């Protein structure tokens, strides 16, 4: 590279490093709000988050970044840059162009409102009262709608909602997702019906046994050790805490997960720990050479979900996993689960039954929960429905899609924290993550054909190493549709995921 090109690029990377450091600090402030913050601190915290957002926005929109981008990209030697450097510049420019169009006041007000809305959501959910939540959600929706309208112009998307989807799944649109989801829904409904009328049905009574929370904490620690998420050693880069809604946050050397323990539902914390652990090992195994660079981040939210769902379901709900872990679970729980047999337990944790709560949903029905939310978001931003109508339409869709009756809004429209946190456009990533995980599994099985035998002996390392090499290390070098094609040689396709589900559940249910 010419000296001037090298100098401009280096200055840009220094500015990016500062942004990533600030962002990682903000993530911990958010983590504290969900885990350790005293209740009275919420107003102060909302101001703190607004200030951090204001600072980050000022840094992101520094005119010097625009100047350096022009200097770098107009250099005659620009083509001498390698693929990573060009991708960094593309991602910096994309972010700069978007942020410079968003007013600082809108960014700060949104961050403040998100903190307030999350706090009110927690209280409204506990009270089962949507009317408490509605005014704050309406305020936040209006703010996100303003941002979506602005970003639509910058991103050149067809709709405001597409602009929000692009934040989480770059280059994907609601139209393309709708087509994939229509195929997904049709196949899932067919499979659900087969499971419902199958001769073999699981006995789930073992999952209803009460397991003290202190024992569940030990189970969670054992699970993190198994998947290589270090929370104990002197070099640990993780930890587990308790929250209303499990999540993962952090950056490279400080990635934290949370779970929620229920004494009468011990399986909930098992699978949320595996799910969040999958997120965490993705973050911790990104290419370290790219730390503090745009390419050194996750490809997309859908890819993040592919990794969490892979660990939680493809590994964690497999028979081979429980060949290894059920004896450990019995050891940790003493007499509580001592009489549980392997096949009965595996069938129980893989029960297919339409339910009300997304985070407790089985693999087969899960994506229907997501399709409901996706359709509501799409219609909300298209002005076809209002925030006030969400509970009624939610309940109707759950009856139509899953055949369940919603009794109150805490088990309905208020069950998730995402809208309270302003994450409109995120939900499609969950179902896309399942689809990606199926494609990734089909590819991994060619390279690691004995992976199930390894899991049954307690060896997760070979699977983890394959995922690190073929998924994690690519970071944000490619957009999601391009990365899945690079990994698997195919476009986004539901077929491998369906093949995985049919193979597994036909055996479990005997059809």
C-alpha positions in Angstrom: 0.0 0.0 0.0 1.1 3.6 -0.7 2.0 5.5 2.4 -1.0 7.9 2.3 -3.4 4.9 1.9 -1.8 3.1 4.8 -2.0 6.2 6.9 -5.7 6.9 6.2 -6.6 3.2 6.7 -4.7 3.1 10.0 -6.4 6.2 11.3 -9.8 4.7 10.5 -9.0 1.5 12.3 -7.9 3.5 15.4 -11.3 5.3 15.4 -13.1 2.0 15.0 -11.2 0.5 17.9 -12.4 3.3 20.2 -16.0 2.7 19.0 -15.7 -1.0 19.8 -14.2 -0.3 23.3 -17.1 2.2 24.0 -19.6 -0.3 22.7 -18.3 -3.1 24.9 -18.5 -0.8 28.0 -22.1 0.0 27.0 -22.9 -3.7 26.8 -21.8 -4.2 30.4 -23.9 -1.3 31.5 -26.9 -3.0 29.9 -25.9 -6.3 31.5 -25.9 -4.6 34.9 -29.3 -3.1 34.3 -30.7 -6.7 33.8 -28.8 -8.4 36.6 -27.4 -6.3 39.4 -29.0 -2.8 39.3 -31.2 -1.8 42.2 -34.8 -1.0 41.2 -34.6 2.7 42.1 -31.7 3.2 39.7 -33.7 2.9 36.5 -34.2 6.7 35.8 -30.5 7.4 36.3 -29.6 4.3 34.2 -31.8 5.6 31.3 -29.9 8.9 31.4 -26.6 7.1 31.5 -27.5 5.0 28.5 -28.8 8.0 26.6 -25.4 9.7 27.3 -23.5 6.7 26.1 -25.6 6.5 23.0 -25.0 10.2 22.4 -21.2 9.8 22.7 -21.2 6.8 20.5 -23.2 8.6 17.9 -20.9 11.6 17.9 -17.9 9.3 17.5 -19.6 7.3 14.7 -20.5 10.5 12.8 -17.2 12.3 13.3 -16.6 14.2 10.0 -13.0 13.0 10.1 -14.3 9.4 9.4 -16.0 10.7 6.2 -12.9 12.5 5.2 -10.7 9.4 5.8 -13.1 7.2 3.9 -13.0 9.4 0.8 -9.2 9.7 1.0 -8.8 5.9 1.3 -11.4 4.8 -1.3 -10.3 7.3 -3.9 -6.7 6.4 -3.8 -5.3 4.9 -7.0 -3.8 2.1 -4.9 -7.2 1.2 -3.4 -7.3 -2.1 -5.4 -4.1 -3.1 -3.7 -6.1 -3.6 -0.4 -6.8 -7.1 0.5 -10.3 -8.6 1.0 -10.4 -8.0 4.8 -9.4 -4.3 4.4 -12.0 -3.7 1.7 -14.7 -5.3 3.8 -13.7 -3.2 6.7 -14.0 -0.1 4.6 -17.4 -1.2 3.2 -18.7 -1.8 6.7 -17.4 1.5 8.1 -18.9 3.4 5.2 -22.2 1.7 5.6 -22.4 2.4 9.3 -21.2 6.0 8.8 -23.7 6.8 6.1 -26.5 5.4 8.2 -25.5 7.1 11.5 -24.9 10.5 9.9 -28.5 10.6 8.8 -29.9 9.7 12.2 -30.3 12.9 14.4 -28.3 12.7 17.6 -31.4 13.6 19.6 -33.3 10.7 18.1 -30.5 8.3 19.0 -30.3 9.5 22.6 -34.1 9.7 23.1 -34.4 6.1 21.8 -31.8 4.8 24.2 -33.4 6.6 27.1 -36.9 5.3 26.1 -35.6 1.7 25.7 -34.4 1.6 29.3 -37.7 3.0 30.6 -39.8 0.7 28.4 -37.8 -2.4 29.6 -38.4 -1.4 33.2 -42.1 -0.9 32.6 -42.3 -4.2 30.7 -41.0 -6.1 33.7 -43.6 -4.5 36.0 -46.4 -4.9 33.4 -45.5 -8.5 32.8 -45.6 -9.3 36.5 -49.0 -7.6 36.8 -50.3 -9.2 33.6 -51.4 -5.8 32.5 -50.7 -4.6 28.9 -52.3 -1.2 29.6 -49.3 -0.4 31.8 -46.9 -1.3 29.0 -48.8 0.2 26.0 -48.0 3.9 26.4 -44.2 3.3 26.7 -44.2 0.8 23.9 -46.1 3.3 21.7 -43.4 5.9 22.4 -40.6 3.5 21.5 -42.3 2.3 18.4 -42.8 5.9 17.2 -39.0 6.5 17.7 -38.0 3.3 15.9 -40.4 4.1 13.1 -38.8 7.5 12.6 -35.4 5.9 12.5 -36.7 3.2 10.1 -38.0 5.9 7.7 -34.6 7.6 7.7 -32.6 4.4 7.3 -34.9 3.3 4.5 -33.6 6.2 2.4 -30.0 5.5 3.3 -30.1 1.8 2.8 -32.3 2.1 -0.3 -34.7 -0.5 1.0 -38.3 -1.0 -0.3 -39.9 -0.4 3.1 -39.1 1.0 6.5 -39.3 -2.5 8.0 -36.7 -3.8 5.5 -34.4 -1.1 6.9 -34.7 -2.6 10.4 -34.3 -6.2 9.2 -31.1 -5.1 7.4 -29.6 -4.2 10.8 -29.8 -7.8 11.9 -29.7 -9.6 8.5 -27.9 -7.5 5.9 -29.2 -7.6 2.4 -32.3 -9.7 3.4 -35.8 -8.3 2.9 -39.2 -9.0 4.4 -40.4 -10.2 1.0 -37.7 -12.9 0.6 -38.1 -13.9 4.3 -41.9 -14.2 3.8 -41.3 -16.7 1.0 -39.0 -18.8 3.0 -41.3 -18.6 6.1 -44.3 -19.7 4.0 -42.4 -22.9 3.0 -41.2 -23.3 6.5 -44.7 -23.0 8.0 -46.2 -25.5 5.6 -43.6 -28.2 6.4 -43.7 -27.6 10.1 -47.5 -27.9 10.3 -47.3 -31.2 8.4 -44.7 -32.6 10.9 -46.6 -31.4 13.9 -49.7 -33.3 12.8 -47.6 -36.4 12.3 -46.2 -36.1 15.8 -49.6 -35.5 17.4 -51.2 -38.7 16.0 -48.1 -40.8 16.2 -48.3 -44.1 18.3 -45.3 -43.3 20.5 -45.9 -40.3 22.8 -43.5 -39.1 25.5 -44.0 -39.3 29.2 -42.9 -35.8 30.4 -43.6 -36.4 34.1 -39.8 -36.7 34.8 -39.4 -33.0 33.7 -41.9 -31.8 36.3 -39.9 -33.0 39.3 -38.8 -30.2 41.5 -35.0 -29.6 41.4 -33.7 -27.0 43.9 -32.2 -24.0 42.3 -28.8 -24.4 44.0 -28.6 -27.8 42.2 -29.6 -26.2 38.9 -26.8 -23.7 39.2 -24.4 -26.6 39.5 -26.0 -28.3 36.4 -25.5 -25.0 34.5 -21.8 -24.9 35.5 -21.3 -28.5 34.4 -22.9 -27.7 31.0 -20.7 -24.6 30.4 -17.6 -26.8 31.2 -18.7 -29.4 28.7 -19.1 -26.9 25.8 -15.9 -25.1 26.7 -17.3 -21.8 27.9 -15.0 -21.0 30.8 -16.6 -19.4 33.9 -14.3 -20.7 36.6 -10.6 -20.6 35.8 -8.2 -17.7 36.4 -8.4 -17.0 32.7 -12.2 -17.2 32.5 -13.9 -14.9 30.0 -17.4 -15.6 31.0 -20.0 -15.9 33.8 -23.6 -16.9 34.4 -26.2 -14.7 36.1 -29.9 -14.8 36.5 -32.5 -12.6 34.7 -36.1 -12.6 33.7 -35.2 -13.2 30.1 -32.0 -15.1 29.3 -29.5 -13.3 27.0 -25.8 -13.1 26.1 -23.7 -10.0 25.9 -20.0 -9.1 25.7 -17.0 -8.9 23.4 -14.2 -11.4 22.9 -12.6 -11.7 26.4 -15.7 -10.7 28.4 -18.8 -12.5 27.2 -21.5 -13.1 29.8 -24.6 -15.2 29.7 -27.7 -15.3 31.8 -30.4 -17.9 32.6 -33.6 -18.2 34.6 -34.1 -21.0 37.1 -37.5 -22.6 37.8 -37.7 -25.1 40.6 -40.5 -27.0 38.9 -39.0 -26.8 35.4 -35.3 -27.7 35.6 -35.1 -28.4 31.9 -35.7 -24.7 31.2 -32.3 -23.6 32.6 -30.5 -26.5 31.0 -31.5 -25.5 27.5 -31.3 -21.8 28.0 -27.7 -22.3 29.4 -26.8 -24.4 26.3 -28.5 -21.8 24.0 -26.7 -18.8 25.5 -23.5 -20.8 25.7 -23.7 -21.3 22.0 -23.9 -17.5 21.5 -21.0 -17.1 23.9 -18.6 -19.5 22.2 -19.3 -17.9 18.8 -18.4 -14.5 20.2 -15.3 -15.8 22.0 -14.0 -17.7 18.9 -14.2 -14.9 16.4 -10.9 -14.3 14.6 -8.6 -12.6 17.2 -6.6 -11.0 14.5 -9.7 -9.0 13.7 -10.5 -7.7 17.2 -11.6 -4.0 17.2 -12.3 -4.3 13.4 -15.7 -4.4 11.8 -14.9 -7.8 10.2 -14.2 -9.1 13.7 -17.9 -9.2 14.6 -20.6 -11.8 14.1 -22.0 -12.2 10.5 -25.6 -11.5 11.5 -28.1 -12.2 14.3 -29.3 -15.2 12.3 -25.9 -16.7 12.3 -25.7 -16.0 16.0 -28.9 -17.8 16.4 -27.7 -20.7 14.2 -24.9 -21.2 16.7 -27.0 -21.0 19.8 -29.7 -23.3 18.4 -27.0 -25.7 17.1 -25.6 -26.1 20.7 -29.0 -26.1 22.4 -31.0 -28.4 20.0 -28.8 -30.3 17.5 -26.3 -31.2 20.2 -28.1 -30.6 23.5 -31.3 -32.5 22.6 -29.6 -35.3 20.8 -29.7 -38.9 22.2 -25.9 -38.9 22.1 -25.7 -35.9 24.3 -27.8 -37.5 27.0 -25.9 -40.8 26.8 -23.1 -38.7 28.3 -24.9 -36.1 30.4 -27.8 -38.0 31.9 -25.6 -39.9 34.3 -24.0 -36.6 35.4 -27.5 -35.1 35.8 -28.5 -38.0 38.0 -25.3 -37.6 40.0 -26.0 -33.9 40.6 -29.7 -34.3 41.5 -29.3 -37.4 43.7 -32.6 -39.3 44.2 -34.7 -36.8 42.2 -33.9 -38.3 38.8 -32.3 -41.6 39.7 -35.0 -43.7 38.0 -35.0 -41.8 34.7 -34.2 -44.0 31.7 -32.3 -42.7 28.7 -34.8 -43.2 25.9 -37.7 -41.9 28.0 -35.8 -38.8 29.0 -34.6 -38.0 25.4 -38.2 -38.3 24.1 -39.4 -36.1 27.0 -37.0 -33.3 26.2 -38.0 -33.6 22.6 -41.7 -33.5 23.1 -43.6 -31.8 20.2 -46.5 -29.9 21.6 -47.9 -26.5 20.5 -47.5 -24.1 23.5 -47.8 -20.4 24.4 -44.2 -19.5 25.4 -41.6 -19.1 22.7 -38.5 -19.8 24.9 -40.0 -23.0 26.1 -41.1 -24.2 22.6 -39.9 -27.4 21.1 -37.8 -27.5 17.9 -40.7 -28.3 15.7 -43.2 -25.7 16.8 -40.6 -23.0 17.6 -40.5 -21.3 14.2 -44.3 -20.8 14.2 -43.8 -18.5 17.2 -41.3 -16.5 15.2 -43.5 -16.4 12.1 -46.3 -14.9 14.2 -44.0 -12.1 15.5 -42.5 -11.5 12.1 -45.9 -11.0 10.5 -47.0 -8.6 13.3 -43.8 -6.5 13.0 -44.2 -6.3 9.2 -47.8 -5.2 9.5 -47.1 -2.8 12.3 -44.5 -0.9 10.3 -46.8 -1.0 7.2 -49.5 0.8 9.3 -51.8 -2.2 8.9 -52.2 -2.6 12.6 -51.4 -0.5 15.7 -49.6 -1.2 19.0 -53.0 -1.1 20.8 -54.2 -4.0 18.6 -51.2 -6.2 19.2 -52.7 -8.3 22.1 -55.9 -9.1 20.2 -54.2 -10.0 17.0 -51.4 -11.9 18.8 -54.0 -14.1 20.5 -55.9 -14.7 17.2 -52.7 -15.8 15.5 -51.7 -18.1 18.3 -55.0 -19.8 18.0 -54.7 -20.0 14.2 -51.0 -21.1 14.0 -50.6 -23.1 17.2 -54.1 -24.0 18.3 -53.5 -22.5 21.8 -55.6 -20.1 23.8 -53.8 -17.1 25.4 -55.2 -16.4 28.8 -53.3 -13.2 29.7 -50.9 -10.8 28.0 -47.9 -11.9 30.1 -48.1 -15.3 28.4 -49.0 -13.5 25.1 -47.7 -10.3 23.6 -45.6 -9.4 26.7 -43.7 -12.6 27.0 -40.6 -11.4 25.1 -38.3 -8.4 26.0 -37.3 -7.6 22.4 -40.0 -5.0 21.6 -39.4 -3.4 25.0 -35.7 -3.1 24.0 -36.5 -1.6 20.6 -35.3 -4.7 18.7 -37.9 -4.5 15.9 -36.7 -6.6 13.0 -34.7 -9.0 15.1 -37.3 -11.9 15.4 -36.8 -13.3 11.8 -33.2 -14.0 12.8 -34.4 -16.8 15.2 -36.1 -18.8 12.4 -33.3 -18.0 9.9 -30.9 -19.3 12.6 -32.7 -22.6 12.6 -32.6 -22.8 8.8 -28.9 -22.0 8.8 -28.2 -24.6 11.5 -29.7 -27.3 9.4 -27.6 -26.4 6.4 -24.5 -26.2 8.7 -25.2 -29.6 10.2 -25.6 -31.2 6.7 -22.1 -29.8 5.8 -20.5 -30.7 9.1 -21.7 -34.3 8.9 -19.6 -34.8 5.7 -16.4 -33.5 7.5 -17.0 -35.0 10.9 -19.1 -38.1 10.3 -18.6 -39.5 13.8 -19.6 -36.4 15.6 -22.4 -38.1 17.4 -20.1 -40.8 18.8 -17.8 -38.0 20.0 -20.7 -36.2 21.8 -21.8 -39.5 23.5 -18.3 -39.8 25.0 -18.4 -36.1 26.3 -16.2 -34.8 23.5 -17.6 -31.5 22.2 -14.2 -30.1 21.1 -14.2 -31.6 17.6 -17.6 -30.1 16.8 -16.6 -26.8 18.4 -13.4 -26.7 16.4 -15.3 -27.4 13.2 -17.7 -24.6 13.9 -14.9 -22.2 14.8 -13.0 -23.0 11.6 -16.0 -22.9 9.3 -18.3 -20.4 10.9 -16.9 -18.4 13.8 -13.6 -17.4 12.1 -15.3 -15.8 9.2 -16.7 -13.2 11.4 -18.4 -10.4 9.4 -16.3 -11.0 6.2 -19.5 -11.9 4.3 -23.2 -11.0 4.4 -25.3 -13.9 5.7 -26.7 -15.2 2.4 -23.1 -15.2 1.0 -21.6 -16.9 4.1 -24.1 -19.7 4.2 -23.3 -20.4 0.5 -19.6 -20.3 1.2 -20.0 -22.8 4.1 -22.5 -25.1 2.4 -22.3 -24.4 -1.3 -26.0 -23.7 -1.3 -28.4 -20.8 -1.2 -30.6 -20.3 1.9 -32.7 -23.4 2.0 -35.2 -25.0 4.4 -34.7 -28.5 3.0 -31.7 -29.5 5.2 -33.4 -28.3 8.3 -36.6 -30.3 7.4 -34.5 -33.3 6.7 -32.9 -33.1 10.1 -36.3 -32.7 11.8 -38.0 -35.5 9.9 -35.1 -37.9 10.5 -35.0 -37.2 14.2 -38.7 -37.0 15.0 -39.9 -39.9 12.9 -37.6 -42.0 14.9 -38.7 -40.6 18.2 -42.4 -40.8 17.5 -42.4 -43.9 15.4 -43.9 -42.8 12.1 
